[in-house]
Amino acid sequence: MLDKKITHSIYLIKSEFVQNETFLQGTEKCQQYNIPIDGYPDARAYLKITPSNIHSWSNFLPSEMSGIDWNKYRTRSLFGLLLVEVNNRLFALTSGFGRFLLHPFWF
């Protein structure tokens, strides 16, 4: 089995984009949670998991011909984003593909 690793990153959101939340993209498909963290009562988390599927290119190597059991190679992706304001600065902590919930160039 492959060693699975989920990447985590921290971004500082540019102050001009904080008020109207234009730095977010695709969060309408996420579950949103308000998570009070000690000292930071307004922290928010956005989570999304894509459905498990088999990649379309597996059609080039059908199980009948290749002997590959494609059910072993199903994929799922985690999109995680945690927003925390500290000293009037907004930080975005991402997990997995959570960075794609942020507009590029706005952090």
C-alpha positions as a Markdown table, in Angstrom:
| # | Residue | x | y | z |
|---|---|---|---|---|
| 1 | Met | 0.0 | 0.0 | 0.0 |
| 2 | Leu | 1.2 | 3.5 | -0.8 |
| 3 | Asp | 2.2 | 5.8 | 2.0 |
| 4 | Lys | -0.6 | 8.4 | 1.9 |
| 5 | Lys | 0.3 | 11.9 | 3.0 |
| 6 | Ile | -1.9 | 14.9 | 3.3 |
| 7 | Thr | -0.3 | 18.3 | 2.9 |
| 8 | His | -1.0 | 21.2 | 5.3 |
| 9 | Ser | -0.2 | 24.9 | 4.6 |
| 10 | Ile | -0.8 | 28.2 | 6.2 |
| 11 | Tyr | -1.7 | 31.3 | 4.2 |
| 12 | Leu | -2.1 | 35.0 | 5.2 |
| 13 | Ile | -5.1 | 36.5 | 3.4 |
| 14 | Lys | -4.5 | 40.0 | 2.0 |
| 15 | Ser | -6.4 | 42.5 | 4.1 |
| 16 | Glu | -8.2 | 44.0 | 1.1 |
| 17 | Phe | -10.0 | 40.7 | 0.4 |
| 18 | Val | -11.1 | 39.8 | 3.9 |
| 19 | Gln | -14.2 | 42.0 | 4.3 |
| 20 | Asn | -16.3 | 40.6 | 1.4 |
| 21 | Glu | -14.6 | 37.1 | 1.4 |
| 22 | Thr | -13.7 | 37.3 | -2.3 |
| 23 | Phe | -10.7 | 35.1 | -1.5 |
| 24 | Leu | -12.9 | 32.1 | -1.2 |
| 25 | Gln | -14.0 | 29.9 | -4.2 |
| 26 | Gly | -16.0 | 26.7 | -4.4 |
| 27 | Thr | -17.0 | 26.7 | -0.7 |
| 28 | Glu | -20.7 | 26.5 | -1.6 |
| 29 | Lys | -20.2 | 22.8 | -2.1 |
| 30 | Cys | -18.5 | 22.4 | 1.3 |
| 31 | Gln | -19.8 | 21.6 | 4.8 |
| 32 | Gln | -19.2 | 24.7 | 6.9 |
| 33 | Tyr | -18.6 | 24.5 | 10.7 |
| 34 | Asn | -18.1 | 27.3 | 13.2 |
| 35 | Ile | -15.3 | 26.0 | 15.5 |
| 36 | Pro | -14.6 | 28.1 | 18.6 |
| 37 | Ile | -10.9 | 27.7 | 19.2 |
| 38 | Asp | -9.6 | 29.0 | 22.6 |
| 39 | Gly | -9.2 | 32.7 | 22.2 |
| 40 | Tyr | -10.5 | 32.7 | 18.6 |
| 41 | Pro | -14.3 | 32.2 | 18.8 |
| 42 | Asp | -15.0 | 33.0 | 15.1 |
| 43 | Ala | -12.9 | 30.3 | 13.5 |
| 44 | Arg | -14.6 | 28.5 | 10.5 |
| 45 | Ala | -13.9 | 25.3 | 8.8 |
| 46 | Tyr | -14.9 | 24.2 | 5.3 |
| 47 | Leu | -14.7 | 20.5 | 4.5 |
| 48 | Lys | -15.4 | 18.6 | 1.3 |
| 49 | Ile | -14.6 | 15.0 | 0.2 |
| 50 | Thr | -15.0 | 14.1 | -3.4 |
| 51 | Pro | -16.8 | 10.8 | -4.1 |
| 52 | Ser | -14.7 | 7.7 | -4.6 |
| 53 | Asn | -14.2 | 6.9 | -8.3 |
| 54 | Ile | -12.1 | 5.0 | -10.7 |
| 55 | His | -10.1 | 7.2 | -13.2 |
| 56 | Ser | -11.5 | 7.3 | -16.7 |
| 57 | Trp | -8.1 | 6.3 | -18.2 |
| 58 | Ser | -8.7 | 2.8 | -16.7 |
| 59 | Asn | -10.8 | 2.2 | -19.8 |
| 60 | Phe | -7.6 | 1.8 | -21.7 |
| 61 | Leu | -6.6 | -1.2 | -19.5 |
| 62 | Pro | -9.8 | -3.1 | -18.9 |
| 63 | Ser | -9.7 | -5.6 | -16.0 |
| 64 | Glu | -10.6 | -8.4 | -18.4 |
| 65 | Met | -7.5 | -7.8 | -20.5 |
| 66 | Ser | -5.0 | -6.5 | -17.9 |
| 67 | Gly | -5.9 | -8.4 | -14.8 |
| 68 | Ile | -5.9 | -5.2 | -12.8 |
| 69 | Asp | -8.6 | -4.9 | -10.2 |
| 70 | Trp | -9.5 | -1.2 | -10.6 |
| 71 | Asn | -11.6 | -1.2 | -7.4 |
| 72 | Lys | -8.3 | -1.2 | -5.5 |
| 73 | Tyr | -7.4 | 2.1 | -7.1 |
| 74 | Arg | -10.4 | 4.2 | -6.4 |
| 75 | Thr | -9.6 | 7.7 | -5.3 |
| 76 | Arg | -11.1 | 10.3 | -2.9 |
| 77 | Ser | -9.8 | 13.8 | -2.2 |
| 78 | Leu | -10.0 | 15.9 | 0.9 |
| 79 | Phe | -10.6 | 19.6 | 0.7 |
| 80 | Gly | -10.0 | 21.2 | 4.1 |
| 81 | Leu | -9.9 | 24.9 | 5.0 |
| 82 | Leu | -9.8 | 26.5 | 8.5 |
| 83 | Leu | -10.0 | 30.3 | 8.8 |
| 84 | Val | -8.7 | 31.9 | 12.0 |
| 85 | Glu | -8.4 | 35.7 | 12.6 |
| 86 | Val | -5.4 | 36.6 | 14.8 |
| 87 | Asn | -4.6 | 40.2 | 15.7 |
| 88 | Asn | -6.8 | 41.5 | 12.8 |
| 89 | Arg | -5.1 | 39.2 | 10.3 |
| 90 | Leu | -6.9 | 36.3 | 8.7 |
| 91 | Phe | -5.0 | 33.1 | 8.3 |
| 92 | Ala | -6.2 | 30.2 | 6.1 |
| 93 | Leu | -4.9 | 26.8 | 7.2 |
| 94 | Thr | -5.4 | 24.2 | 4.4 |
| 95 | Ser | -5.4 | 20.5 | 4.3 |
| 96 | Gly | -5.3 | 18.2 | 1.3 |
| 97 | Phe | -6.7 | 20.1 | -1.7 |
| 98 | Gly | -8.0 | 22.9 | 0.6 |
| 99 | Arg | -5.8 | 25.4 | -1.2 |
| 100 | Phe | -8.1 | 25.2 | -4.2 |
| 101 | Leu | -10.8 | 26.8 | -2.0 |
| 102 | Leu | -8.8 | 30.0 | -2.1 |
| 103 | His | -8.5 | 32.3 | -5.1 |
| 104 | Pro | -4.9 | 32.4 | -6.3 |
| 105 | Phe | -3.0 | 35.6 | -5.7 |
| 106 | Trp | -5.3 | 36.7 | -2.8 |
| 107 | Phe | -3.1 | 35.4 | -0.1 |
